[in-house]
Amino acid sequence: PSEVMNAADSERYSRQILFAGIGERGQEALGRSHAAIVGCGALGSFHAAALARAGVGFITILDRDYVEPSNLQRQWLFEEADAAAALPKAVAAERRIAGINSGVRVRGVVTDLTASNVAELLGDADLILDGTDNFETRYLINDFAVSRGRPWIYGAAVGSYGLTMPVIPGRTACFRCVYPDPPSGVQPTCETAGVLNAIVAAVASLQVADALKILSGHPDLVRGRITTIDVWEGGIRQIEGPPPDPQCPCCGRREFVYLEESVRPPVRMCGRNAVQIHERDRPIDLLELKARLEPLGEVRANEFALRFTIAPYELTVFPDGRAIVKGTSDTGLARSLYARYVG
């Protein structure tokens, strides 16, 4: 008998084991592996479901946001009840994965990935999947992954267009080799350009395929290609990525500036008329805050978050002091609302 799989597992994963690229040995490797997913929205929710169904033994899911009705069109793990309860995505995902495959361990963490917690949250992962919506977090993942020699797989999608690129430290170009600086100017988002669920499924599928190669013991099959897809206009294009840049601040000079702890500025959230405030860690007593805010507007609270509505704004406050201010993209106004109602 396998040291990882019993007879029930062998039956469950039989069609995957029959695939010559994985086989029984590869399936055992998947069962011993740990994948971390940063961001559990359209891409990340697909990652989590696919990896759980494939038998990846341990999955960590990190997300800072909560489920909303507009997510249900493209975010694969969530249901109407999750949106009605305003459950954090990481919590809803953990619960759903438990029903998909009780044989895998899953840890959902409601948090914003920062330089101060990245080592604790990602340090044990064999591979990192990008389900984020901003360049700042991707640069942080890249710095951490390169510093630890861990592979990670970048992905992005908006409208009908998406792209993905694996980063294998020591072999491929890293994220900063390709994107030395964040893009300037106004960029399309899901809120301004919309997004098709078909494109997020396509991009996430390619990311998962590379993840399965790596976790099943075949990292040599992952090529450092940049793949772009447009599911509406049609066309898939793959180009070989550049070689690692010896002058790259990250993988060339090994200057991991995004791992340096610092105060995080307010962040405009992609696809949302919203700003995240996370300038300092400080525990918040949500029940006490609920009692204080109830005379001022509509308040809903559970153990995971408090939502306070005072038209035209909505503040969602988390126990660690982080907040999402919805109804504005003005970071100054978001800071003012946070100071006024949270303190």
LINZIQUI-V302957 format. One record per residue. N is the residue number from 1. RES is the residue in three letters. BURIAL is I if it has 9 or more other ideal C-beta (glycine too) atoms within 8 Angstrom, else O. Layout:
N,RES,BURIAL + N,RES,BURIAL
//
This chain:
1,PRO,O + 2,SER,I + 3,GLU,O + 4,VAL,I + 5,MET,I + 6,ASN,O + 7,ALA,O + 8,ALA,O + 9,ASP,I + 10,SER,I + 11,GLU,O + 12,ARG,O + 13,TYR,I + 14,SER,O + 15,ARG,O + 16,GLN,I + 17,ILE,I + 18,LEU,O + 19,PHE,O + 20,ALA,O + 21,GLY,I + 22,ILE,I + 23,GLY,I + 24,GLU,I + 25,ARG,O + 26,GLY,I + 27,GLN,I + 28,GLU,I + 29,ALA,I + 30,LEU,I + 31,GLY,I + 32,ARG,O + 33,SER,I + 34,HIS,I + 35,ALA,I + 36,ALA,I + 37,ILE,I + 38,VAL,I + 39,GLY,I + 40,CYS,I + 41,GLY,I + 42,ALA,I + 43,LEU,I + 44,GLY,I + 45,SER,I + 46,PHE,I + 47,HIS,I + 48,ALA,I + 49,ALA,I + 50,ALA,I + 51,LEU,I + 52,ALA,I + 53,ARG,O + 54,ALA,I + 55,GLY,I + 56,VAL,I + 57,GLY,I + 58,PHE,I + 59,ILE,I + 60,THR,I + 61,ILE,I + 62,LEU,I + 63,ASP,I + 64,ARG,I + 65,ASP,I + 66,TYR,I + 67,VAL,I + 68,GLU,O + 69,PRO,O + 70,SER,O + 71,ASN,I + 72,LEU,I + 73,GLN,O + 74,ARG,I + 75,GLN,I + 76,TRP,I + 77,LEU,I + 78,PHE,I + 79,GLU,O + 80,GLU,O + 81,ALA,O + 82,ASP,I + 83,ALA,I + 84,ALA,O + 85,ALA,O + 86,ALA,I + 87,LEU,I + 88,PRO,I + 89,LYS,I + 90,ALA,I + 91,VAL,I + 92,ALA,I + 93,ALA,I + 94,GLU,I + 95,ARG,I + 96,ARG,I + 97,ILE,I + 98,ALA,O + 99,GLY,O + 100,ILE,O + 101,ASN,O + 102,SER,O + 103,GLY,O + 104,VAL,I + 105,ARG,O + 106,VAL,I + 107,ARG,I + 108,GLY,I + 109,VAL,I + 110,VAL,I + 111,THR,I + 112,ASP,O + 113,LEU,I + 114,THR,I + 115,ALA,I + 116,SER,O + 117,ASN,I + 118,VAL,I + 119,ALA,O + 120,GLU,O + 121,LEU,I + 122,LEU,I + 123,GLY,O + 124,ASP,O + 125,ALA,I + 126,ASP,O + 127,LEU,I + 128,ILE,I + 129,LEU,I + 130,ASP,I + 131,GLY,I + 132,THR,I + 133,ASP,O + 134,ASN,I + 135,PHE,O + 136,GLU,I + 137,THR,I + 138,ARG,I + 139,TYR,I + 140,LEU,I + 141,ILE,I + 142,ASN,I + 143,ASP,I + 144,PHE,I + 145,ALA,I + 146,VAL,I + 147,SER,I + 148,ARG,O + 149,GLY,O + 150,ARG,I + 151,PRO,I + 152,TRP,I + 153,ILE,I + 154,TYR,I + 155,GLY,I + 156,ALA,I + 157,ALA,I + 158,VAL,I + 159,GLY,I + 160,SER,I + 161,TYR,I + 162,GLY,I + 163,LEU,I + 164,THR,I + 165,MET,I + 166,PRO,I + 167,VAL,I + 168,ILE,I + 169,PRO,I + 170,GLY,O + 171,ARG,O + 172,THR,I + 173,ALA,I + 174,CYS,I + 175,PHE,I + 176,ARG,I + 177,CYS,I + 178,VAL,I + 179,TYR,O + 180,PRO,O + 181,ASP,O + 182,PRO,O + 183,PRO,O + 184,SER,O + 185,GLY,O + 186,VAL,O + 187,GLN,O + 188,PRO,O + 189,THR,I + 190,CYS,I + 191,GLU,O + 192,THR,O + 193,ALA,I + 194,GLY,O + 195,VAL,I + 196,LEU,I + 197,ASN,I + 198,ALA,O + 199,ILE,I + 200,VAL,I + 201,ALA,I + 202,ALA,I + 203,VAL,I + 204,ALA,I + 205,SER,I + 206,LEU,I + 207,GLN,I + 208,VAL,I + 209,ALA,O + 210,ASP,I + 211,ALA,I + 212,LEU,I + 213,LYS,I + 214,ILE,I + 215,LEU,I + 216,SER,I + 217,GLY,O + 218,HIS,I + 219,PRO,I + 220,ASP,O + 221,LEU,O + 222,VAL,I + 223,ARG,O + 224,GLY,I + 225,ARG,I + 226,ILE,I + 227,THR,I + 228,THR,I + 229,ILE,I + 230,ASP,I + 231,VAL,I + 232,TRP,O + 233,GLU,O + 234,GLY,O + 235,GLY,O + 236,ILE,O + 237,ARG,O + 238,GLN,O + 239,ILE,O + 240,GLU,O + 241,GLY,I + 242,PRO,O + 243,PRO,O + 244,PRO,I + 245,ASP,I + 246,PRO,O + 247,GLN,O + 248,CYS,I + 249,PRO,I + 250,CYS,I + 251,CYS,I + 252,GLY,I + 253,ARG,O + 254,ARG,O + 255,GLU,O + 256,PHE,I + 257,VAL,O + 258,TYR,I + 259,LEU,I + 260,GLU,O + 261,GLU,O + 262,SER,O + 263,VAL,O + 264,ARG,O + 265,PRO,O + 266,PRO,I + 267,VAL,I + 268,ARG,O + 269,MET,I + 270,CYS,I + 271,GLY,O + 272,ARG,O + 273,ASN,O + 274,ALA,I + 275,VAL,I + 276,GLN,I + 277,ILE,I + 278,HIS,I + 279,GLU,O + 280,ARG,O + 281,ASP,O + 282,ARG,O + 283,PRO,O + 284,ILE,I + 285,ASP,O + 286,LEU,I + 287,LEU,O + 288,GLU,O + 289,LEU,I + 290,LYS,I + 291,ALA,O + 292,ARG,O + 293,LEU,I + 294,GLU,O + 295,PRO,O + 296,LEU,O + 297,GLY,O + 298,GLU,O + 299,VAL,I + 300,ARG,O + 301,ALA,I + 302,ASN,O + 303,GLU,O + 304,PHE,I + 305,ALA,I + 306,LEU,I + 307,ARG,I + 308,PHE,I + 309,THR,I + 310,ILE,I + 311,ALA,O + 312,PRO,O + 313,TYR,I + 314,GLU,I + 315,LEU,I + 316,THR,I + 317,VAL,I + 318,PHE,I + 319,PRO,O + 320,ASP,I + 321,GLY,I + 322,ARG,I + 323,ALA,I + 324,ILE,I + 325,VAL,I + 326,LYS,I + 327,GLY,O + 328,THR,I + 329,SER,O + 330,ASP,O + 331,THR,I + 332,GLY,O + 333,LEU,I + 334,ALA,I + 335,ARG,I + 336,SER,O + 337,LEU,I + 338,TYR,I + 339,ALA,O + 340,ARG,O + 341,TYR,I + 342,VAL,I + 343,GLY,O
//
